[in-house]
Amino acid sequence: NRCLIVNGVLKAFAPAGLTTYTIPNSVTSIGERTFYNCRSLHSVVVGSGVLSIGERAFEECKSLTDVKLPEYMSSIKAETFRGCSSLVNIDIPDSVLSIENSAFKGCIKITDINLPDRLAVIGEEAFFGCIGPETLIIPDSVATIGASAFRACTGIKNLYIGSNVKSIGEMTFRLCTGIENVTIANGVEEIHREAFQGCTSIAEITFPDSVRYVDSYSFQNCTSLKKVIFGDSMEHVGYGAFSYCTALEEVTFG
């Protein structure tokens, strides 16, 4: 027997070189750190009865390439897949409302990030260091994007930020060097420090009328940026917000 199940909770797992594993349907919850550092594990199918997965459950499973999650999870906990550097495929169920801090940090091969339409919270550093998809859509359902949530996701080219996001956190898209097109929906009010710093492929940025605050260094070193258009509600542009934007040709104030 490779696992310890107590009252429906999978508490411990003995990999012994196992490469694939299907979690029994009798399991309703996976405990914290259950599969931590199981480096031989390539593929996991989570049983249909599982409703929750504890923090750091699959952290540092460096050979893990594929995980199928159940349909009824409401959240992906902090650091659940942190450091799973071989993980390529991850289907986030439509039931997920929150993706917590560092959930996929360091999953450097993830290219497909489909965010559910009901998602409300993206935690700090949630996808830090993932490659990311060519087109990333932050759904209108999302209210909070934590600091560094998509930092250094270099594969993103087209970015849409939904209307319910009031604040783009510090360093959220810092060093996303592939971003070429950014659409910020009307409803976003604040862009915080270094949010887009070092996004060297952005050529133009148009702020909707809802944006009133752009913090220090938020677009620093955006070396391809040629055109900036501010909306009518803009009140504050912070120190160095567009410093070293060496291609800048045109700025229009509301």
N, C-alpha and C positions, 0 to 999 in steps of 0.2 A: 504494500500500500504506500503510495507516494505522497499522500496528503493527509492532513489532520482537519477533520470537519467536526465542529461542535455546535449543536443547535442551528445548523444551517449556515454557519460562518466558516469559510475556509481560512484557517489560521496559519497553516504552515505547509510547505511544499519541499520535497526532497528531489531535486532534479536528476541526480545520478547520471548525467550525460544525456538526458532525454531532450529531443529536438522539437517534438510537437506534443501538445497536450490539449485535451478537451475537458473543460470543467463540468462536472456532473450537473444535471438539471436540479438536483436536490439542494444545491448551494444557492442561498439567497443573498449572501454578502461575502465579499473578499476582504479580508482584514488588511491592516496597514503592513507594508513591507513584505507581504506574503511571498512574492517572487523576486524580491530584491537581489540583484546581482546574479541571477540565474543565467549565466553567460552562454550556455549551450542551447538555450531555448530559441527556436526559430519562429514557431507559429503557435498561437493560442486561440481557441474558440471558447468564448465565455458562454456558459449555459443560459438558456432562456429564462431561468428562474432568478437570475442575479439582478438585484435592484440597486446595489451600491458597491463601489470599489473604493477601498480605503486609500489614504494618502501614501504615496511612494510604493504602491503595490508592485509595480513593474520597473521601478527605478534601476538604471544601470544594467538592464537586460540587453547587452550590446549586440547580440546576434538576432534579436527579435526583428523580423521583417514584416509580420502580418498579424493583426489582432482584429477579431470580429467581436464587437461589443453588442450587448443585448439591446432590445428596442425600448426599454422602459426606464433607463437611467435618467435621473434629473440633473446630475452634475458629474463633471470629471474633476476629481479632487487635486489638491496641490501636489505637484511633483510626481503624479501617477506614472508618467512615462519619461521622466527626466533622464537624459543621458542614454536613451535607446537610439544609439547612433546608426543602426542599420534599418530602423523602422521607415518603411516607404508608404505602406497603405494603412490608413486609419479612417474608418467610417464613423463619423460622429452621429449618433442617433438623433432623430428629430425631437425627441423628448428632452434633450439636454438644454437646461436653462442657464447653466454657468460653467465656464471653464476656468478653473482656479489658478492661482499663482504657480508659474513654472511647470505647468502640467506637461508641456511638450518641449521644455527648454533643452537645447542640445540635441534634438532629433534632426540631425543635419541633412538627412536625405528626404525628409518629407516635402513633397511638391504639391500635393493635393490637399487643400484645406477648404472643405465645404462647411460653412457655418450655418447651423439650423435657423430657420425663420423665426423660431420662438426664443432664440438665445438672448439673454439680457445682460450678462456680465462676462467680460474677458479680463482675466486677472493679470497682475504684473508678470512680465517675462513669460507669458503663457506659451508663446511660439518663438521665443528668442533663439535665433541661430538656425531656424528651419530655412530651407530654400524658399518655400512658398510657391503658390500657383502663379501663372502668368496674369490672371485676373483675380483679384481679391475683393469680394463684396462683404462689407460689414453691414449686416441687415438692419433695417429700420427699427427692429425690436431691441437692439443693443443700446443700453443706457450708459454703460461704463466700459472704458478701455483703460486698463492699467498701464503704468509706466513700463516702457521697454517691451510692450506686449509682442510686437512684431520686429523688434530691433534686429538688424542685419539679415533680414529675409531678402536675399539678393535676387531671387527669381521673380519677384512681383514687378510687373510692368504697368498694369492698369489697376487703379485703386479707387473704390467707391466707399465713402463713409456716410452711413445712414443718418437720417434726420433726427433720431432720438438721442444721438450721442451729443451731450451738452459740452463735454470737455475731452480733448485729446491730450492724454497724459504726457509726462516728461519722457523724451527719448523713444516715444512709441514706434516711430518708423526710422529711427536714426540708422544711418548707413545702409538703408535699403537702396543700394546703388543702381538697381535696375528700373526703379519707378520712373515712368515717362509721363503718365497721365494721372492726374488727381482730380476727383470730383468730390467736393464737400457739399453735402446736402444742406439746404436752408433749415436751420434748427441748431446747428453747432454754434456754440458761443465763445469757447476759449480754446486756444492752442498753446500748450505749455512748453517750457524750456526744452530746447534741442529736439523738438518733436520730429522734425524732418532734417536735422543736421546731417550733412554729408550725403544727401540724396542727389547724386551728381548727374542724374539723367533727366530731372524735371526741367522742362523748358518754359512752362507757364503755370501760374497759379492765380485762380480767381476765387476770392472769398465771397460767400453769400452775404446778404445783408444782415444775417443773424450774428455773424462773427464780430465781437467787440474788443477782443483781447488777443494779442499775439505776443508771446513772451520772449525773453532774451534768447538769442542764438537759435531760434526755432528753425530758421532756414539757412543757417551759416554753412558756408562751403557747398552750396548748391550751385556748382560751377557752370551748369548749362542753363540756368534760369535767366531768361531774357525779358519776361513780361510779368508784372505783378499788378493785379487789380483789386483794390480794397472796396468793400461794401459800404453802405451808408451808415452803418452802426459802429464802425471801427472807432474805438476810443483810445487804444493804447498799443503802440508798437515798441517792444522792448529793446534794450541795449544790444547792439550787434545782431539783431534779428536776421538781417540780410548781409552780414559782413562776409567778405571774400566771395560774393556772388559776382565773379569777374566778368560774366557775359551780360549782366543786366543792362538793358537798353531803355526800358519803358516802365514807369510806375504811375498808376492812376489812383488818385484818392477819391473816396466817396464824398 
